[in-house]
Amino acid sequence: MPVIPEKHLLSQIGHVISAQARGQEETSPSTLSALTRRRPGEPSPLPQKLPSGISRTEQLLGLQRYLNFPFVPSYVGGSGGLVLDRVVHTLGSRGSSWWATVTARLRAQRAWQQQKNQSRGKGGGHREPGPATSTSDAKKTNALLDPTNYALSIQTNSRVSKSTSVCANLDFDDFNQVVSLANGRESDVPLRVQAELKQKLPLHQLTAEALLHGQFTTSDHGLIQVPRVLSVDIASDSRKSGLRYQGGLFQIVSNTESEDIMGQHVTKLQTSQFLHCAATVEKDFVLWKGSRRQRGSGKKKSRSLSPFELAYSTRTYTTELKKRLKQQRDVASKPLEKPSTDDKGNKAEGPREKKRLPYSTLLHKPYLSFGGVAGFLAQAKLHSETTDGLGNVETSTPKKDGASILRSIPTLWSLGDESFWTTRRLFASAGVNMQLGNFSKNLLDFTSVSLKLDTGMPFPSPSSSLADSNAGEKSNSLPALQHSLLGEYKQRKHTVSTSIAQQLFGPIRVRADARYEIELHQPSLKGPLMDQLKSVVRVPENASKPEIVYGLDWHLPYVSGAARLSVWYSPTRREGLGEIRLL
């Protein structure tokens, strides 16, 4: 799980290539692993919903073993409200080469509401007493025995070698799936399976992934169910030059709705195999940096690390953190000097007053920074076919062989030729981040504000200009764009994200994140200046509700800002979570 320092909120733009290629993961209590994946092409998650750096299983085990928590609560509106999670079994350990955990969930508020409603119905006397009726009522009134009020997740991780790791997740949305699996029957609700293999190479990383009945979140706060996603890709693993690239093969099986000759809705499966490649260039600048007054220090200060360097260099960050922790320990362990007197008996100048240490050594300097990423994405159609419910192939395109693929790769920049490259997309992300205060006083000594713009648009081509007039014809000629999972690639979309953090008292801060969809137009050269600015940025008429996240965090003592307790709630998605976040 990646660790993104909280000071460098713009460091999330470095993961925009993952968000465009396979979809970036975000924190969500809707799953027992507390991670969901956004649809490819969506903007990066809001800062409070970025991965915490510690897996949900590790957090549950820590609270159970060291603080004796019987369960850990969270809020999921789609599951009835309050849910209770607990790790019920573990195999192996984190220090070994293989470990596995079994995590269970009780939908407590939903079960309580069922019990309450059924008790009222039973007391109303609407049913006549009888043996069959009483047995049915007895089953219905015991909501804790309802299998749909429970969920189960099995997670396993194996380190094959120093450079190879394999992990897999098996999720049961309710216990009916467990019973069906134990009896050898097919469940009405399919199981969700995710398996991933990672192989480290020199300056690169190879990733192979399989998703069965995966779920992807969308910007309109919905879910997309995808029967199968298979992928193998290789990506650059170094960001020192600011250049990142990624390429691989994907196979997606999605559901398509159609009508038969009788006018009835029929669900068909559409399979597409395509070649995917993307590249980004990123850069970060520190526009202004405040300073802390250090008395009695005549040594020349070393160069301060920029947010880009500190966020993307794990070794540099570790060295910087150790140095600051050592300075803090030296100051705390140094004995106080007694006041001395000179020959005449006058009291000499005593030691200077000890300076208050900040609540976080990573947030002790105000600054203003700017960062940006620009990238290009392309997809090439290799093969596609459509099958009916019985598995019969209805339509199919000829498969590309290796020689034809190699001959077609140089046509990437031939905009008029879309026989091979069916998708070309430009995307960019840029933003500013500002911090005021040193986060060392007890009251209102820290304020952070960030603003980020995410934009994506199809590459100009003859087909894109005719998309409005011949939408049906063009969509049929581009089978790689028909999947709901890849529908974001053919849309011109711009979003603005804002984040605010304010210290309340001591290490406690309040935070708020929001994301809005906007439209960008050519500026009007007539009228007042404000009217010209309003003509550039507009809110779409049919835009979805803005995504909003409210939160509260508390920097844990004795760790110098390395970890904090965070609690957040999203009224848009109706979910909330409490977790430990790193940095």
LINCORGI-V992452 format. One record per residue. RES is the residue in three letters. SS is DSSP state (A for helix, B for strand, O for the rest). PSI is psi in degrees with one decimal (* if undefined). D_FIRST is the distance of its C-alpha to the first C-alpha in whole Angstrom. Layout:
<<RES	SS	PSI	D_FIRST> <RES	SS	PSI	D_FIRST>>
This chain:
<<MET	O	126.5	0> <PRO	O	150.4	4> <VAL	O	120.9	7> <ILE	O	113.4	10> <PRO	O	137.1	13> <GLU	O	-27.3	15> <LYS	O	-33.6	18> <HIS	O	70.1	17> <LEU	A	-28.1	17> <LEU	A	-6.5	18> <SER	A	-17.6	15> <GLN	A	-22.6	13> <ILE	A	-17.6	16> <GLY	A	-18.8	15> <HIS	A	12.5	13> <VAL	A	-26.7	16> <ILE	A	-35.9	16> <SER	A	-37.5	13> <ALA	A	-32.8	15> <GLN	A	-33.7	18> <ALA	A	-60.7	18> <ARG	O	-2.1	16> <GLY	O	130.4	15> <GLN	O	144.8	12> <GLU	B	145.9	10> <GLU	B	158.1	11> <THR	B	132.5	11> <SER	O	131.3	14> <PRO	O	3.6	16> <SER	O	-18.8	18> <THR	O	157.7	16> <LEU	O	-24.0	15> <SER	O	-5.0	12> <ALA	O	27.3	12> <LEU	B	132.0	10> <THR	B	162.2	13> <ARG	B	132.8	13> <ARG	B	153.4	16> <ARG	O	140.4	19> <PRO	O	136.2	19> <GLY	O	-12.4	21> <GLU	O	156.4	20> <PRO	O	165.8	19> <SER	O	156.7	15> <PRO	O	158.9	15> <LEU	O	155.4	16> <PRO	A	-41.0	15> <GLN	A	-12.5	15> <LYS	A	9.3	13> <LEU	O	153.8	10> <PRO	O	138.7	7> <SER	O	-17.9	8> <GLY	O	-14.0	5> <ILE	O	129.5	7> <SER	O	155.7	7> <ARG	A	-36.0	11> <THR	A	-42.7	12> <GLU	A	-38.3	12> <GLN	A	-41.6	13> <LEU	A	-43.8	16> <LEU	A	-39.7	17> <GLY	A	-42.1	17> <LEU	A	-34.0	19> <GLN	A	-41.1	21> <ARG	A	-38.9	22> <TYR	A	-24.2	23> <LEU	O	3.5	24> <ASN	O	38.7	26> <PHE	O	125.0	24> <PRO	O	-30.3	26> <PHE	O	166.4	23> <VAL	B	123.2	21> <PRO	B	156.2	22> <SER	B	172.2	21> <TYR	B	125.9	23> <VAL	B	108.3	23> <GLY	A	-35.5	26> <GLY	A	-17.3	26> <SER	A	17.6	26> <GLY	O	-6.4	29> <GLY	B	-121.8	27> <LEU	B	131.3	26> <VAL	B	152.1	24> <LEU	B	126.0	23> <ASP	B	147.4	20> <ARG	B	139.5	21> <VAL	B	116.2	19> <VAL	B	-17.5	23> <HIS	B	144.5	22> <THR	B	147.7	20> <LEU	B	133.9	21> <GLY	B	-163.9	20> <SER	O	166.1	18> <ARG	O	-25.3	14> <GLY	O	-14.7	17> <SER	O	174.7	18> <SER	O	-10.9	18> <TRP	B	138.3	17> <TRP	B	157.2	16> <ALA	B	148.7	17> <THR	B	151.8	17> <VAL	B	117.4	19> <THR	B	134.7	19> <ALA	B	154.3	22> <ARG	B	136.1	22> <LEU	B	122.7	26> <ARG	O	81.0	27> <ALA	A	-48.1	29> <GLN	A	-35.5	30> <ARG	A	-43.3	31> <ALA	A	-41.0	33> <TRP	A	-41.0	35> <GLN	A	-38.8	36> <GLN	A	-45.1	37> <GLN	A	-41.0	39> <LYS	A	-45.1	41> <ASN	A	-40.4	42> <GLN	A	-32.7	43> <SER	A	-38.3	45> <ARG	A	-41.2	47> <GLY	A	-38.2	48> <LYS	A	-37.3	49> <GLY	A	-15.4	51> <GLY	O	-17.0	52> <GLY	O	32.6	55> <HIS	O	-19.8	54> <ARG	O	146.3	54> <GLU	O	140.7	57> <PRO	O	147.0	57> <GLY	O	163.0	57> <PRO	A	-47.3	55> <ALA	A	-41.7	53> <THR	A	-41.2	52> <SER	A	-37.2	51> <THR	A	-41.9	49> <SER	A	-41.0	47> <ASP	A	-38.4	47> <ALA	A	-37.6	46> <LYS	A	-39.1	43> <LYS	A	-34.2	42> <THR	A	-17.2	42> <ASN	O	85.0	40> <ALA	A	-24.2	36> <LEU	A	-15.0	34> <LEU	A	4.4	35> <ASP	O	117.4	34> <PRO	A	-25.5	32> <THR	A	-9.0	30> <ASN	A	6.3	29> <TYR	B	152.3	27> <ALA	B	156.9	23> <LEU	B	144.2	21> <SER	B	131.6	18> <ILE	B	122.0	18> <GLN	B	137.0	14> <THR	B	149.0	15> <ASN	B	133.5	13> <SER	B	130.0	15> <ARG	B	100.9	15> <VAL	O	-42.3	18> <SER	O	-174.8	18> <LYS	O	-23.3	17> <SER	O	2.1	16> <THR	B	132.0	15> <SER	B	149.3	13> <VAL	B	132.5	14> <CYS	B	152.8	12> <ALA	B	145.6	14> <ASN	B	137.5	15> <LEU	B	116.3	18> <ASP	B	129.9	19> <PHE	B	116.2	23> <ASP	O	-27.2	23> <ASP	O	168.2	27> <PHE	A	-12.4	28> <ASN	A	-33.6	31> <GLN	A	-36.8	28> <VAL	A	-44.0	28> <VAL	A	-42.4	32> <SER	A	-40.2	33> <LEU	A	-39.4	30> <ALA	A	-32.5	32> <ASN	O	0.6	36> <GLY	O	23.0	35> <ARG	O	157.2	35> <GLU	O	131.5	33> <SER	O	149.7	31> <ASP	O	-34.2	32> <VAL	O	118.7	29> <PRO	O	150.5	27> <LEU	O	149.1	24> <ARG	B	122.9	20> <VAL	B	137.4	19> <GLN	B	128.4	15> <ALA	B	139.8	15> <GLU	B	136.7	13> <LEU	B	131.5	14> <LYS	B	132.1	13> <GLN	B	119.5	15> <LYS	B	131.4	15> <LEU	B	168.3	18> <PRO	O	112.3	20> <LEU	O	12.6	19> <HIS	B	169.1	17> <GLN	B	129.1	15> <LEU	B	130.1	16> <THR	B	128.9	14> <ALA	B	130.9	16> <GLU	B	145.6	16> <ALA	B	126.9	18> <LEU	B	125.8	18> <LEU	B	121.9	21> <HIS	B	47.3	22> <GLY	B	159.5	19> <GLN	B	133.9	19> <PHE	B	134.5	18> <THR	B	152.7	19> <THR	O	167.7	21> <SER	O	-21.0	23> <ASP	O	20.5	26> <HIS	O	30.2	24> <GLY	O	-177.5	24> <LEU	B	143.5	23> <ILE	B	123.4	23> <GLN	B	124.8	24> <VAL	B	120.7	23> <PRO	B	-41.6	25> <ARG	B	137.6	23> <VAL	B	121.6	21> <LEU	B	137.4	21> <SER	B	147.7	19> <VAL	B	120.4	19> <ASP	B	160.9	18> <ILE	B	135.6	18> <ALA	B	151.4	16> <SER	B	144.4	17> <ASP	O	11.8	15> <SER	O	138.4	17> <ARG	O	14.3	17> <LYS	O	-35.9	20> <SER	O	-7.1	23> <GLY	O	1.6	21> <LEU	B	131.1	22> <ARG	B	148.3	19> <TYR	B	159.6	20> <GLN	B	142.5	19> <GLY	B	149.6	21> <GLY	B	-175.6	21> <LEU	B	138.1	23> <PHE	B	146.8	23> <GLN	B	124.3	25> <ILE	B	129.9	25> <VAL	B	117.4	27> <SER	B	162.2	28> <ASN	B	137.5	30> <THR	B	138.7	33> <GLU	B	136.5	36> <SER	B	176.9	40> <GLU	B	141.9	43> <ASP	O	-171.4	46> <ILE	O	-18.7	50> <MET	O	1.3	50> <GLY	O	11.2	48> <GLN	O	147.2	45> <HIS	B	132.9	42> <VAL	B	133.7	40> <THR	B	125.9	36> <LYS	B	161.0	36> <LEU	B	131.6	33> <GLN	B	126.1	32> <THR	B	129.9	30> <SER	B	134.1	29> <GLN	B	130.5	28> <PHE	B	156.7	27> <LEU	B	132.2	26> <HIS	B	135.3	24> <CYS	B	147.2	23> <ALA	B	153.5	22> <ALA	B	145.1	22> <THR	B	153.9	21> <VAL	B	129.6	23> <GLU	B	151.7	21> <LYS	B	147.7	23> <ASP	B	139.5	23> <PHE	B	141.9	26> <VAL	B	107.2	27> <LEU	B	-32.7	30> <TRP	B	143.6	31> <LYS	B	126.5	30> <GLY	O	177.7	32> <SER	O	154.7	33> <ARG	O	135.8	33> <ARG	O	120.2	37> <GLN	O	113.1	37> <ARG	O	147.0	40> <GLY	O	21.5	42> <SER	O	105.0	39> <GLY	O	0.0	41> <LYS	O	149.3	39> <LYS	O	129.9	37> <LYS	O	145.2	34> <SER	O	162.7	31> <ARG	O	132.7	30> <SER	O	144.7	27> <LEU	O	139.5	24> <SER	O	159.9	23> <PRO	A	-33.8	20> <PHE	A	-46.3	19> <GLU	A	-42.5	19> <LEU	A	-31.2	18> <ALA	A	-34.8	15> <TYR	A	1.6	14> <SER	O	101.4	15> <THR	A	-40.7	13> <ARG	A	-42.4	17> <THR	A	-40.8	19> <TYR	A	-41.3	17> <THR	A	-42.5	17> <THR	A	-42.9	21> <GLU	A	-41.6	21> <LEU	A	-41.6	20> <LYS	A	-39.3	22> <LYS	A	-42.0	25> <ARG	A	-35.9	25> <LEU	A	-37.6	24> <LYS	A	-40.4	27> <GLN	A	-38.7	29> <GLN	A	-40.5	29> <ARG	A	-38.7	30> <ASP	A	-40.7	33> <VAL	A	-40.2	34> <ALA	A	-32.6	34> <SER	A	-9.3	35> <LYS	O	125.9	38> <PRO	O	150.0	42> <LEU	O	135.5	44> <GLU	O	138.7	47> <LYS	O	145.4	50> <PRO	O	134.1	52> <SER	O	162.1	55> <THR	B	151.9	58> <ASP	O	-171.3	60> <ASP	O	-30.5	64> <LYS	O	-0.7	66> <GLY	O	3.1	64> <ASN	O	145.1	62> <LYS	B	123.2	58> <ALA	O	165.3	56> <GLU	O	124.6	52> <GLY	O	180.0	50> <PRO	O	148.3	46> <ARG	O	156.1	44> <GLU	O	137.6	42> <LYS	O	130.6	39> <LYS	O	142.1	36> <ARG	O	132.1	34> <LEU	O	146.0	30> <PRO	O	159.1	28> <TYR	O	-23.1	25> <SER	O	123.9	22> <THR	O	-10.2	23> <LEU	O	-10.0	21> <LEU	O	34.6	23> <HIS	O	-2.3	26> <LYS	O	131.6	27> <PRO	O	152.2	28> <TYR	B	168.0	28> <LEU	B	122.0	28> <SER	B	160.1	26> <PHE	B	140.2	25> <GLY	B	151.7	23> <GLY	B	151.6	23> <VAL	B	135.5	22> <ALA	B	138.0	24> <GLY	B	169.7	24> <PHE	B	137.5	25> <LEU	B	142.2	24> <ALA	B	145.7	27> <GLN	B	139.4	27> <ALA	B	129.0	30> <LYS	B	124.8	31> <LEU	B	-43.9	32> <HIS	B	146.5	33> <SER	B	147.6	33> <GLU	B	155.5	35> <THR	B	130.4	36> <THR	B	151.3	37> <ASP	O	-173.2	39> <GLY	O	-21.4	38> <LEU	O	0.5	40> <GLY	O	7.6	38> <ASN	O	133.9	41> <VAL	B	122.0	40> <GLU	B	-48.5	42> <THR	B	147.0	41> <SER	B	146.1	39> <THR	O	149.7	39> <PRO	O	144.5	39> <LYS	O	146.1	37> <LYS	O	133.2	36> <ASP	O	171.9	37> <GLY	A	-38.8	35> <ALA	A	-42.0	38> <SER	A	-32.1	38> <ILE	A	-45.1	35> <LEU	A	-35.7	35> <ARG	A	-26.7	38> <SER	A	-17.2	36> <ILE	A	-41.8	34> <PRO	A	-12.5	36> <THR	A	12.6	37> <LEU	A	-37.7	34> <TRP	A	4.8	36> <SER	O	94.9	39> <LEU	O	-27.7	38> <GLY	O	-12.1	41> <ASP	O	112.3	40> <GLU	O	23.5	37> <SER	O	-24.2	38> <PHE	O	-55.7	35> <TRP	B	101.3	33> <THR	B	-17.6	33> <THR	B	127.1	30> <ARG	B	128.4	30> <ARG	B	136.7	28> <LEU	B	141.0	27> <PHE	B	154.4	25> <ALA	B	156.3	24> <SER	B	130.6	22> <ALA	B	151.9	24> <GLY	B	169.5	24> <VAL	B	149.5	25> <ASN	B	132.4	24> <MET	B	137.8	26> <GLN	B	134.7	26> <LEU	B	138.2	30> <GLY	O	160.8	30> <ASN	O	-2.5	29> <PHE	O	41.5	28> <SER	O	-25.6	30> <LYS	O	169.6	33> <ASN	O	-17.7	33> <LEU	O	124.5	34> <LEU	O	48.3	32> <ASP	O	20.7	31> <PHE	O	127.4	28> <THR	B	128.2	28> <SER	B	132.4	25> <VAL	B	133.1	26> <SER	B	149.0	24> <LEU	B	129.9	25> <LYS	B	140.3	23> <LEU	B	124.8	25> <ASP	B	131.2	23> <THR	B	148.2	26> <GLY	B	140.7	26> <MET	B	146.4	29> <PRO	B	147.9	31> <PHE	O	134.3	32> <PRO	O	126.4	36> <SER	O	163.3	38> <PRO	A	-36.5	41> <SER	A	-36.5	40> <SER	A	-30.8	37> <SER	A	-22.0	41> <LEU	O	11.7	42> <ALA	O	-34.7	39> <ASP	O	-38.3	41> <SER	O	-35.6	45> <ASN	O	58.2	44> <ALA	A	-43.9	40> <GLY	A	-43.4	41> <GLU	A	-42.8	42> <LYS	A	-37.2	40> <SER	A	-32.7	37> <ASN	A	-29.7	39> <SER	A	-8.2	39> <LEU	O	76.7	35> <PRO	A	-22.9	34> <ALA	A	-12.5	30> <LEU	A	4.4	30> <GLN	O	-18.0	32> <HIS	O	141.0	28> <SER	O	-28.5	27> <LEU	O	-31.9	24> <LEU	O	13.5	25> <GLY	A	-20.3	27> <GLU	A	-22.7	25> <TYR	A	-29.1	26> <LYS	A	11.2	30> <GLN	O	143.2	30> <ARG	O	113.0	31> <LYS	B	139.4	28> <HIS	B	135.4	28> <THR	B	148.8	26> <VAL	B	129.8	26> <SER	B	137.8	23> <THR	B	145.0	24> <SER	B	136.6	23> <ILE	B	135.3	25> <ALA	B	133.6	24> <GLN	B	129.6	27> <GLN	B	132.9	28> <LEU	B	-62.6	30> <PHE	B	129.6	31> <GLY	O	-132.8	29> <PRO	O	8.3	26> <ILE	B	131.5	26> <ARG	B	153.6	25> <VAL	B	142.5	25> <ARG	B	155.4	23> <ALA	B	133.4	24> <ASP	B	146.6	22> <ALA	B	148.7	24> <ARG	B	132.4	24> <TYR	B	145.0	27> <GLU	B	135.9	28> <ILE	B	169.7	31> <GLU	B	137.9	34> <LEU	B	128.8	35> <HIS	O	168.1	39> <GLN	O	137.2	41> <PRO	O	145.5	43> <SER	O	129.4	46> <LEU	O	4.8	49> <LYS	O	151.0	51> <GLY	O	-179.2	51> <PRO	O	166.6	50> <LEU	A	-40.2	46> <MET	A	-37.7	44> <ASP	A	-34.3	46> <GLN	A	-39.3	44> <LEU	A	-38.9	41> <LYS	A	-28.8	41> <SER	A	-17.5	42> <VAL	A	-46.8	39> <VAL	B	123.8	36> <ARG	B	159.1	37> <VAL	O	126.3	35> <PRO	O	149.4	35> <GLU	O	-42.1	38> <ASN	O	31.3	36> <ALA	O	146.1	32> <SER	O	166.5	30> <LYS	O	143.6	29> <PRO	O	143.4	27> <GLU	B	123.3	24> <ILE	B	139.9	24> <VAL	B	124.4	22> <TYR	B	146.0	23> <GLY	B	166.5	22> <LEU	B	134.0	22> <ASP	B	158.2	21> <TRP	B	117.7	22> <HIS	B	123.5	21> <LEU	O	142.7	21> <PRO	O	157.6	24> <TYR	O	11.1	24> <VAL	O	1.4	20> <SER	O	37.4	22> <GLY	O	4.9	19> <ALA	O	-21.8	16> <ALA	B	153.6	15> <ARG	B	151.6	17> <LEU	B	123.8	18> <SER	B	134.9	17> <VAL	B	126.8	19> <TRP	B	158.6	20> <TYR	B	136.1	22> <SER	B	105.8	22> <PRO	O	-23.5	26> <THR	O	-46.9	25> <ARG	O	-4.4	23> <ARG	O	57.6	24> <GLU	B	149.5	21> <GLY	B	153.1	20> <LEU	B	145.9	18> <GLY	B	133.3	18> <GLU	B	164.7	14> <ILE	B	127.8	13> <ARG	B	139.7	12> <LEU	B	141.4	11> <LEU	O	*	13>>
